[in-house]
Amino acid sequence: MTDDDAPLTDDPRLAAGLEHLQRAAREMIAASRALLDVAEELVEDPKAAAGVVDLLGSLADRRGPVPSGADEDDDDPDPPVQRIPVS
């Protein structure tokens, strides 16, 4: 068997990459479970949902008002959306 015929799993870079992907997938699964636990608690206890809404509202209040004219940019000659005709 030549080096070209060797299985891809013999490549240490591939093995390391696969390990990182598996670790990331496990972290995503754990985060999803935690989010579902919180969602279930909010469904079961409406008072908890009200507390979360109050918390989010207080965080929004701390941010302060958006300065007027912050989104206006008259110096930009290009429109925000470019239409491309397709024939």
Backbone as numpy.savetxt, mean C-alpha at the origin, in Angstrom:
# Nx Ny Nz CAx CAy CAz Cx Cy Cz
26.20 -33.99 -16.58 25.36 -32.82 -16.58 26.25 -31.59 -16.58
25.98 -30.64 -17.46 26.76 -29.40 -17.52 26.14 -28.35 -16.61
26.84 -27.22 -16.48 26.32 -26.14 -15.65 25.01 -25.60 -16.19
24.85 -25.66 -17.52 23.61 -25.17 -18.12 22.42 -26.06 -17.79
22.68 -27.33 -17.49 21.62 -28.27 -17.18 21.28 -28.30 -15.69
22.03 -27.59 -14.85 21.81 -27.61 -13.40 20.47 -26.96 -13.08
19.79 -27.47 -12.07 18.52 -26.87 -11.69 18.72 -25.42 -11.22
17.72 -24.60 -11.41 17.81 -23.20 -11.02 17.95 -23.03 -9.52
17.52 -24.02 -8.74 17.59 -23.89 -7.29 19.02 -23.94 -6.79
19.96 -24.34 -7.63 21.36 -24.37 -7.22 21.97 -22.97 -7.21
21.32 -22.01 -7.82 21.81 -20.64 -7.87 21.53 -19.97 -6.52
22.57 -19.56 -5.79 22.35 -18.96 -4.47 21.58 -17.64 -4.54
21.71 -16.92 -5.64 20.95 -15.67 -5.79 19.47 -15.94 -5.89
19.12 -16.99 -6.63 17.72 -17.36 -6.77 17.16 -17.84 -5.43
17.94 -18.64 -4.72 17.50 -19.12 -3.42 17.29 -17.97 -2.45
18.20 -16.99 -2.45 18.07 -15.83 -1.57 16.86 -15.00 -1.95
16.65 -14.81 -3.25 15.49 -14.05 -3.71 14.19 -14.72 -3.33
14.14 -16.04 -3.48 12.95 -16.79 -3.11 12.69 -16.69 -1.62
13.75 -16.76 -0.83 13.61 -16.64 0.62 13.03 -15.27 1.00
13.52 -14.21 0.36 13.01 -12.87 0.64 11.54 -12.75 0.25
11.18 -13.31 -0.90 9.78 -13.26 -1.34 8.87 -14.02 -0.38
9.33 -15.17 0.10 8.53 -15.94 1.04 8.36 -15.18 2.35
9.42 -14.54 2.82 9.34 -13.77 4.05 8.37 -12.60 3.88
8.44 -11.93 2.73 7.54 -10.81 2.46 6.09 -11.29 2.39
5.87 -12.43 1.77 4.52 -12.97 1.67 3.97 -13.30 3.06
4.81 -13.88 3.92 4.37 -14.19 5.29 4.02 -12.91 6.05
4.81 -11.86 5.86 4.53 -10.58 6.52 3.22 -9.99 6.01
2.97 -10.10 4.71 1.71 -9.59 4.15 0.52 -10.37 4.71
0.67 -11.67 4.85 -0.40 -12.49 5.40 -0.66 -12.10 6.85
0.40 -11.90 7.63 0.24 -11.51 9.03 -0.43 -10.14 9.13
-0.03 -9.21 8.28 -0.64 -7.87 8.29 -2.11 -7.95 7.90
-2.43 -8.79 6.94 -3.83 -8.95 6.52 -4.67 -9.53 7.65
-4.12 -10.50 8.35 -4.84 -11.08 9.49 -5.09 -10.04 10.56
-4.08 -9.21 10.85 -4.24 -8.16 11.86 -5.32 -7.18 11.43
-5.32 -6.80 10.15 -6.33 -5.88 9.64 -7.72 -6.50 9.72
-7.84 -7.78 9.41 -9.13 -8.45 9.51 -9.60 -8.54 10.95
-8.68 -8.75 11.89 -9.04 -8.77 13.31 -9.62 -7.43 13.74
-8.99 -6.34 13.30 -9.49 -5.00 13.63 -10.85 -4.78 12.99
-10.99 -5.17 11.73 -12.27 -5.00 11.04 -13.38 -5.79 11.75
-13.06 -7.00 12.18 -14.05 -7.81 12.88 -14.45 -7.14 14.20
-13.48 -6.58 14.90 -13.78 -5.89 16.16 -14.67 -4.68 15.92
-14.42 -3.95 14.84 -15.24 -2.79 14.52 -16.67 -3.19 14.17
-16.83 -4.32 13.51 -18.17 -4.81 13.17 -18.91 -5.26 14.43
-18.21 -5.92 15.32 -18.82 -6.45 16.53 -19.12 -5.36 17.56
-18.31 -4.30 17.60 -18.46 -3.26 18.62 -18.55 -1.89 17.95
-19.77 -1.39 17.72 -19.92 -0.09 17.07 -19.27 1.05 17.85
-19.17 0.92 19.18 -18.52 1.97 19.97 -17.05 2.08 19.59
-16.43 0.96 19.29 -15.03 0.98 18.85 -14.92 1.70 17.51
-15.88 1.49 16.63 -15.86 2.18 15.33 -15.99 3.68 15.54
-16.85 4.10 16.46 -16.99 5.53 16.74 -15.69 6.10 17.28
-14.99 5.32 18.10 -13.70 5.78 18.61 -12.68 5.96 17.51
-12.67 5.06 16.54 -11.74 5.17 15.42 -12.07 6.40 14.58
-13.35 6.64 14.36 -13.76 7.81 13.58 -13.35 9.09 14.31
-13.54 9.13 15.63 -13.11 10.29 16.42 -11.61 10.49 16.32
-10.86 9.41 16.39 -9.40 9.50 16.30 -8.98 10.05 14.94
-9.58 9.53 13.88 -9.24 10.02 12.54 -9.62 11.49 12.38
-10.74 11.87 12.96 -11.15 13.27 12.89 -10.18 14.18 13.61
-9.70 13.75 14.77 -8.75 14.58 15.51 -7.42 14.67 14.77
-7.02 13.61 14.10 -5.79 13.66 13.30 -5.95 14.63 12.13
-7.12 14.63 11.53 -7.37 15.54 10.42 -7.37 16.99 10.90
-7.90 17.22 12.10 -7.91 18.58 12.66 -6.50 19.07 12.93
-5.62 18.19 13.37 -4.24 18.57 13.66 -3.49 18.98 12.40
-3.88 18.43 11.29 -3.21 18.73 10.03 -3.39 20.19 9.67
-4.53 20.72 9.99 -4.80 22.12 9.70 -5.41 22.29 8.33
-5.82 23.52 8.03 -6.46 23.77 6.74 -5.45 23.74 5.60
-5.94 23.41 4.43 -5.11 23.42 3.23 -5.02 24.86 2.76
-3.81 25.36 2.50 -3.69 26.75 2.04 -4.46 26.97 0.74
-5.11 28.11 0.63 -5.86 28.39 -0.59 -4.90 28.56 -1.75
-5.30 28.06 -2.89 -4.45 28.15 -4.07 -3.34 27.13 -4.11
-3.34 26.18 -3.19 -2.27 25.19 -3.15 -2.30 24.28 -4.37
-3.49 24.03 -4.89 -3.60 23.12 -6.03 -3.53 23.85 -7.36
-3.56 25.17 -7.34 -3.54 25.93 -8.58 -2.12 26.11 -9.06
-1.87 25.76 -10.31 -0.54 25.89 -10.89 -0.71 26.43 -12.30
-0.77 27.76 -12.42 -0.99 28.39 -13.71 0.25 28.36 -14.59
1.41 28.05 -14.04 2.65 28.04 -14.81 2.79 26.79 -15.67
1.99 25.77 -15.41 2.10 24.50 -16.12 1.31 24.59 -17.43
2.01 24.59 -18.59 1.30 24.72 -19.87 0.57 23.45 -20.29
0.97 22.31 -19.74 0.36 21.04 -20.14 -0.91 20.80 -19.33
-1.97 20.33 -19.99 -3.17 19.98 -19.24 -2.90 18.74 -18.38
-3.69 18.53 -17.33 -3.44 17.39 -16.45 -3.68 16.04 -17.11
-4.50 16.03 -18.17 -4.79 14.78 -18.88 -4.45 14.98 -20.35
-3.71 14.07 -20.89 -3.38 14.14 -22.31 -4.22 13.10 -23.04
-4.99 13.55 -24.00 -5.83 12.65 -24.78 -5.06 12.20 -26.01
-5.00 10.90 -26.22 -4.28 10.33 -27.35 -5.30 9.64 -28.25
-5.49 10.14 -29.47 -6.46 9.50 -30.37 -5.95 8.13 -30.82
-6.86 7.19 -30.84 -6.53 5.83 -31.27 -7.41 5.52 -32.48
-6.77 5.11 -33.56 -7.56 4.81 -34.76 -7.67 3.33 -34.99
